[in-house]
Amino acid sequence: MRSLLRWVYLPMFAGVIVSSAQVAVAQAKSTEFGPSNPFYAKSTLPFQAPPFDKIKDSDYQPAIEAGMAEQLKEMKAIADNPAAPTFDNTVVAMERTGALFDRVMAAFSGVAGANTNPELERIQQEEAPKLAAHRDAIYLNEKLFHRVAAVYEARASLKLSPEGLRLVEVKYRDFVHAGANLSDADKAELKKINAEESTLSNAFRTKVLAGTKDGAYFTADKSALAGLTDAEVSAAATAAKDRKKDGWVLPLQNTTQQPALSSLSARGTRKALFENSWTRTERGDTNDTRETIARMAQLRAAKGKLLGHDSYAGWKLEDQMAKTPENALKFMDALVAPATANAADEAKDIQAVIDAQKSGFSVEPWDWEFYSEQVRKAKYDLDESQVRPYFELNNVLQNGVFYAANQLYGVTFKERKDIPVWNPDVRVFEVSEADGKPLALFYCDYYKRDNKNGGAWMSNFVDQSKLTGALPVVFNVANLPKPAEGEAALISFSDVVTMFHEFGHGLHGMFAASEYPSLSGTSVARDFVEFPSQFNEHWATYPAIFNHYAKHYKTGEAMPAELAAKIKKAEDFNQGYALTELVAAAELDMQWHTLPAGEGLQEPDAFEKAALAKKGFTLSYVPPRYRSSYFSHIWGGGYAAGYYAYLWSEMLDDDAFQWFQDHGGLTRANGDRFRAMVLSRGNTEDLAKMYAAWLGSEPKIEPMLKYRGLEKTAAK
């Protein structure tokens, strides 16, 4: 039953936690499902990979409906079992349910996030409340909970393996967390909240996807793109052609700031592009999300109260490493002063450049990237246009991302052309152990498309489990700029780091070695799940790795040592800004989700302004990384009251990398130890204890301050 708890990175039904009528509908529709449906039986492809060459859009919905009906039938058999509840006939039996549901939901969520269309969006809209009801039908089933509780109460006498004991504890906690102890009346109210919230979350995702597409900057005047390279202008022309426009289009990425802002020399173009990003879902049209998020915040506050907490965040964090909103806020609040102080110092440098050029204006958000690039060039003699030719996407993947994994863990990668994919841009690799034993299948879908969700993520098509005998099938998705036909895919160093980051999630999934699917791979707390991915980022700049992939795309020559040294030296550059925009978004998330029940609907713009000011974010030129109205992580991506996790995990990953540095750096011995004690363990033991056992101590924040260049500021 892993699928009820997953969608960590690509949550098409994020937050989806049955009425009898809805169950009946699901069972009725399941009659449309038969042997001709590609989801009917387990895939016969290698690693049970989804048969995307056979799957039609019309196959998904009947399979989803049949999968829900089948799993409810399986759960009912467990709940109605006349035998006394045991670990095997209750907890393990639940782990074996939902095979069909898992197959179809994994494929559907993957494709709907990376390659959607109106039909898939319709299915999402119709299924969202049903999926919420499906989860409730399981976790609010009183008979089923009583059996789980009975096993939980007797766990000490059952002589279970450590992983078995962990499974019992996690399963019981999940039921209680979902509301299993509520009264019948409160359960009924919770079901209503869950259904409405899931519907609104799905609507939010649809609006953001459309608003982001519509918000792309368009110009018929090529001179407006002054500062972009010929390849970038060509890509903009291709983007316009794809939209049947005569001119040039700069598509939006999911964050507030846009990559082109670092190069565009026309201030009017920069302002227009920034404002398109800033207002993408605040235009009073069908893509405006403000009413949607205001209602979601209200529903979540009510849900938190119903489940016994002062706020939604209080409920959400009870099973996370931080435990309480107060702990998360204390951690974040400590970063505000040093981050904003550094950002203010950086702004002075930028303003000095603006003044020296007698431009006659004060720095605004749309100026920051352009002039900070000039400051970087002046301070470090580092120009982004000099750097990109050394980062060709495939070379970074093969000789950087894959090479680092090989050096640390001994794994190898072989491209498979015979595995069907959902889009021609997708590539597939078989991953093998050092001894040649099959380990996993890995898909990567890196290029931006208008029908792809923004950002970058990882998830599984198949979850590893010794119980089921399944090996992991993992995928990474990103939104890197696709070059014009015939051009090389040259990416920024920031994009390089993104590739390492998402592959870190991928390794967490591929190295999974758990007995039970519910505990496998990335099935961990939000504020731990980003640790392996952020840790993997460090290898992007590790000399032995960097020198292996930073090669000129035409000549194959290694990046000159002088240029590489400049990149390393500039690592601390703009960190005040980067950390400020990140902490601002995390604080904004927590402010929305610590609203008490009964506050009424908030006006999002006013709430956002007040929330940021309350926390000390008064620098007008540093907007939050995500604005409330397009903050997909928290309204449609499962990170509600959890965006702080990136910062919390950064503390863990920087401390972990320091351990590697102190113990010989990039060695197989270090990699194998990390794999055995962390990456392979999933959620099979208490995460804080797991981390401390590997590190040899509790995590420390000093390495984070060091790598962020904040040591001196924090000490003031």
Disulfide bonds with the S-S distance in Angstrom:
none
